[in-house]
Amino acid sequence: MMTLTTPVANKPLAPSLANTQLTDIHECLHQHFTIHQNDDTSTNDVSLAQLAHLLSQHCHLDNMISLLSSITQSPALLKQIAARSYWHGNGFLKVVLLDQGYKLRLHIWFAGTSCEENIHSHRWGFASHVLTGALKSELWADAANDDSTALPCTSELPSSNNHTSTLLSDEYLYTAKHQKNETHVSAHKQYVGAAHLKKLQNVTQTAGASYVMTSDQLHRINHPGEELVATVICTAPTQILTNRLFPTTADPKLHPTTLSANELKHALVCYLNQQRPAA
C-alpha cells in the first residue's frame, strides 16, 4: 500500500535564524522609539542614553557574531541587506541591517586602510556600541572668527591651547536623497562659506563601550589603519534632510555604489574570521 506524503514544496519556508534574530532586535528598538515618539530623539540625552543601553544588551559582540554568521548563510537576506549597504566615502563599510524609520547599521574599518573623515553633523541623533578595536574620533564646534581668515581653507592650525586646534574650512549643507512631489531628488551639497572650527576633544572608545551623539554635534572619525574596528549604531528617525559638512576633499563622494550579495558576504566573512574567541 502506497503511503501519501505532503510534498515538501507545499510546506511554508521556516524563517532563517538571521530573520528571527533581526525581528527580536527590531521589536526591542521599535518599542523604544514608540515610547519616545513625542521626544526630539535627535537631541534628547535620556532617550539616546537608553538607546545606547539597549545596543549594549542586544547587539554586543557575541550576539552580532551570531547574527552576521547567520546572515552569510541566508542568501535572500544577504541580497536584501547588500542592496542598502556600501563602502562609505569616509572609509568604512556601512551595512544597514534594519531600515524601519530608525536604522540599525554595522560599520567596519578594516586594518591596513587609514582614513580621516570629513567633519560633519548628522540628520539624526544616534547611539553606538563598539564591537571590535578602538574607535578614535574628534569633537568639534564653531569658533569665533579671528584674523586667520586669509589662510587657505581646510588648513589645520595650532591653537594657543595645547589640547585643541582650530580649522578654517569650506562649509557645505548636505541634503540626503529624498522624494519631493513624487520626484526623486539625488543627494547633493550646497556651498555655505568659510567657517572657523575648534577641536574640543580627542576621544577613544574601546570595545564594549557605548556612546551617543546628538544631531548638532560636529565630529569626525580617524582610523589610523593599524587594527580592525567595528561598531553597531542605531540612528533615530528624522524629519530633517540636511546636515553640515566640512569636506577634506573638494569633491566628497555623495553617490556610493551598493554592494552585491557576494561582496557583502566576503566582507562579513573577513570580519568574522578576524574575531578571536573569548579566553
C-alpha positions as CSV (number, residue, x, y, z in Angstrom):
1,M,0.0,0.0,0.0
2,M,1.4,3.4,-1.0
3,T,1.8,6.0,1.7
4,L,0.9,9.5,0.6
5,T,3.0,12.4,2.0
6,T,2.6,16.1,1.6
7,P,5.2,17.4,-0.9
8,V,8.0,19.4,0.7
9,A,7.3,22.3,-1.8
10,N,3.9,22.9,-0.2
11,K,5.4,23.4,3.3
12,P,5.9,27.1,4.3
13,L,9.5,28.0,4.5
14,A,10.8,28.4,8.0
15,P,12.3,31.8,8.8
16,S,16.0,31.9,8.9
17,L,17.8,32.3,12.2
18,A,19.1,35.7,11.0
19,N,15.5,36.8,10.3
20,T,14.4,35.7,13.7
21,Q,17.4,37.5,15.4
22,L,16.7,40.7,13.5
23,T,13.0,40.5,14.3
24,D,13.8,40.3,18.0
25,I,16.1,43.3,17.8
26,H,13.6,45.2,15.8
27,E,10.8,44.6,18.4
28,C,13.1,46.0,21.1
29,L,14.1,49.1,19.2
30,H,10.6,49.7,17.8
31,Q,9.2,49.7,21.4
32,H,11.9,52.2,22.4
33,F,11.1,54.6,19.6
34,T,7.3,54.2,20.2
35,I,7.8,55.2,23.8
36,H,9.9,58.2,22.7
37,Q,8.0,59.2,19.6
38,N,7.0,62.5,21.1
39,D,10.5,63.4,22.1
40,D,13.1,65.0,19.8
41,T,15.2,61.9,19.9
42,S,17.9,63.6,17.9
43,T,18.8,65.8,20.9
44,N,17.2,64.1,23.9
45,D,20.1,62.8,26.0
46,V,17.9,60.5,28.1
47,S,16.3,58.6,25.2
48,L,19.7,58.4,23.4
49,A,21.3,57.0,26.6
50,Q,18.6,54.4,26.9
51,L,19.1,53.5,23.2
52,A,22.8,53.0,23.9
53,H,22.0,50.7,26.8
54,L,19.7,48.6,24.5
55,L,22.5,48.2,22.0
56,S,24.9,47.0,24.7
57,Q,22.3,44.5,25.8
58,H,21.1,43.2,22.4
59,C,23.9,44.0,20.0
60,H,27.0,43.1,21.9
61,L,29.8,41.2,20.1
62,D,28.7,37.7,20.8
63,N,25.2,38.4,19.5
64,M,26.5,40.2,16.5
65,I,28.9,37.4,15.6
66,S,25.9,35.0,15.7
67,L,23.7,37.3,13.7
68,L,26.3,38.1,11.0
69,S,27.2,34.4,10.7
70,S,23.5,33.6,10.1
71,I,23.2,36.4,7.6
72,T,26.1,35.0,5.5
73,Q,24.1,31.7,5.3
74,S,20.9,33.4,4.2
75,P,21.1,34.2,0.5
76,A,17.8,36.1,0.3
77,L,18.5,38.3,3.4
78,L,22.1,38.8,2.3
79,K,20.8,40.2,-1.1
80,Q,18.3,42.4,0.7
81,I,20.9,43.9,3.1
82,A,23.5,44.3,0.4
83,A,21.1,46.5,-1.7
84,R,21.2,49.2,1.0
85,S,24.9,48.8,2.0
86,Y,28.1,50.2,0.6
87,W,31.6,51.3,1.1
88,H,31.2,54.8,2.6
89,G,33.2,57.7,1.2
90,N,34.6,58.2,4.7
91,G,36.5,54.9,4.6
92,F,34.3,52.3,6.3
93,L,31.9,49.5,5.3
94,K,28.4,50.6,6.0
95,V,26.0,47.6,6.4
96,V,22.3,48.6,7.0
97,L,20.9,45.7,8.9
98,L,17.5,47.3,9.6
99,D,15.7,50.2,8.0
100,Q,12.5,50.8,9.8
101,G,12.4,54.6,10.1
102,Y,15.3,54.2,12.5
103,K,18.3,52.4,11.1
104,L,20.5,49.7,12.7
105,R,23.9,49.8,11.0
106,L,27.2,47.9,11.2
107,H,30.3,50.0,10.5
108,I,33.6,48.2,9.8
109,W,37.0,49.9,9.4
110,F,39.4,47.2,8.2
111,A,43.1,47.2,9.1
112,G,45.5,48.3,6.5
113,T,43.4,51.2,5.2
114,S,43.7,54.5,7.1
115,C,41.1,57.2,6.8
116,E,40.2,60.6,8.1
117,E,36.5,61.5,7.9
118,N,35.0,64.8,6.9
119,I,33.9,66.9,9.9
120,H,30.1,66.7,9.9
121,S,26.9,66.9,11.9
122,H,24.0,64.4,11.4
123,R,20.4,64.4,10.3
124,W,19.6,62.3,13.4
125,G,20.9,61.6,16.9
126,F,22.4,58.1,17.3
127,A,23.7,55.6,19.8
128,S,26.7,53.4,19.1
129,H,28.3,50.3,20.7
130,V,31.9,49.4,19.9
131,L,32.3,45.8,18.9
132,T,35.9,45.5,18.0
133,G,39.1,47.6,18.4
134,A,39.4,51.2,19.5
135,L,37.4,53.9,17.7
136,K,39.3,57.2,17.6
137,S,37.3,60.4,17.0
138,E,37.3,64.1,17.4
139,L,34.6,66.5,18.6
140,W,34.5,70.0,17.0
141,A,32.5,73.2,17.5
142,D,32.1,76.6,15.8
143,A,34.9,79.0,16.7
144,A,34.7,82.8,16.8
145,N,36.1,84.5,13.7
146,D,39.6,85.8,14.0
147,D,42.3,87.3,11.7
148,S,43.3,84.0,10.3
149,T,40.6,84.3,7.6
150,A,43.2,84.8,4.9
151,L,44.6,81.3,5.5
152,P,43.7,78.6,3.0
153,C,40.6,76.6,3.6
154,T,40.9,73.1,5.1
155,S,44.2,74.1,6.8
156,E,44.5,73.0,10.4
157,L,46.2,75.5,12.7
158,P,47.8,75.1,16.1
159,S,45.9,76.7,18.9
160,S,47.3,78.5,21.9
161,N,45.7,75.6,23.9
162,N,47.9,72.6,23.5
163,H,44.8,70.3,23.7
164,T,42.9,71.9,20.9
165,S,43.4,73.2,17.4
166,T,41.5,75.4,15.0
167,L,40.5,74.9,11.5
168,L,39.4,77.1,8.6
169,S,37.3,75.1,6.2
170,D,34.7,75.4,3.5
171,E,31.3,74.5,4.8
172,Y,28.6,72.8,2.8
173,L,25.0,72.0,3.5
174,Y,24.5,68.3,2.6
175,T,21.0,67.2,1.5
176,A,20.2,63.5,1.5
177,K,18.4,61.8,-1.4
178,H,14.6,62.0,-1.0
179,Q,11.3,62.1,-2.8
180,K,9.7,65.5,-3.4
181,N,6.2,65.7,-5.1
182,E,6.8,62.1,-6.4
183,T,10.1,63.2,-7.9
184,H,13.4,61.6,-6.9
185,V,15.9,64.1,-5.7
186,S,19.6,62.9,-5.6
187,A,21.9,63.7,-2.7
188,H,23.7,67.0,-3.2
189,K,25.7,69.6,-1.4
190,Q,25.4,73.5,-1.4
191,Y,28.3,75.8,-0.6
192,V,27.7,77.9,2.6
193,G,31.0,79.7,3.0
194,A,34.2,79.5,5.0
195,A,33.9,78.5,8.7
196,H,36.2,78.6,11.7
197,L,36.1,75.5,13.8
198,K,37.8,74.5,17.0
199,K,38.6,71.0,18.2
200,L,37.0,70.3,21.6
201,Q,38.3,66.8,22.4
202,N,40.1,63.7,21.1
203,V,38.1,60.6,22.1
204,T,38.9,56.9,22.1
205,Q,36.1,54.4,22.6
206,T,37.3,50.8,23.2
207,A,35.4,47.5,22.5
208,G,32.5,47.1,24.8
209,A,31.9,50.8,25.3
210,S,28.7,52.6,24.2
211,Y,28.2,56.3,23.5
212,V,25.7,58.7,22.0
213,M,25.9,61.6,19.5
214,T,23.3,64.4,19.1
215,S,22.4,65.6,15.6
216,D,24.0,69.0,16.1
217,Q,27.4,67.7,17.3
218,L,30.3,68.1,14.9
219,H,32.7,65.2,14.8
220,R,34.9,63.0,12.6
221,I,36.4,59.5,12.9
222,N,40.1,59.0,12.5
223,H,41.1,55.4,11.6
224,P,44.9,55.0,11.6
225,G,44.5,51.7,9.9
226,E,46.5,49.7,12.4
227,E,43.7,47.5,13.6
228,L,40.2,46.3,12.8
229,V,37.5,48.5,14.2
230,A,33.7,47.8,14.2
231,T,30.7,49.4,15.7
232,V,27.0,48.9,15.6
233,I,24.9,52.1,15.6
234,C,21.2,52.9,15.7
235,T,20.1,56.2,14.2
236,A,16.9,57.8,15.4
237,P,14.1,58.6,12.9
238,T,14.5,62.0,11.4
239,Q,12.3,64.7,9.9
240,I,15.2,66.8,8.5
241,L,17.1,66.2,5.3
242,T,20.2,68.3,5.8
243,N,23.3,68.4,7.8
244,R,26.6,70.4,8.0
245,L,29.6,69.1,6.0
246,F,33.2,70.2,6.1
247,P,34.9,68.1,3.4
248,T,38.6,67.3,3.4
249,T,38.5,66.9,-0.4
250,A,37.0,69.2,-3.0
251,D,34.6,66.5,-4.3
252,P,33.4,64.2,-1.5
253,K,31.7,61.0,-2.7
254,L,27.9,61.6,-2.4
255,H,26.7,58.6,-4.5
256,P,28.4,55.4,-3.3
257,T,27.7,52.2,-5.2
258,T,25.8,49.5,-3.3
259,L,27.3,46.1,-2.7
260,S,26.5,42.8,-4.4
261,A,25.4,39.9,-2.1
262,N,28.7,38.2,-2.8
263,E,30.7,41.3,-2.0
264,L,28.9,41.8,1.3
265,K,29.3,38.1,2.2
266,H,33.0,38.3,1.5
267,A,33.4,41.4,3.7
268,L,31.4,39.9,6.6
269,V,33.3,36.6,6.5
270,C,36.6,38.6,6.5
271,Y,35.4,40.4,9.6
272,L,34.1,37.3,11.3
273,N,37.4,35.4,10.6
274,Q,39.3,38.1,12.5
275,Q,37.3,37.8,15.7
276,R,39.3,36.0,18.4
277,P,37.4,33.6,20.5
278,A,37.0,34.7,24.1
279,A,39.6,33.3,26.5
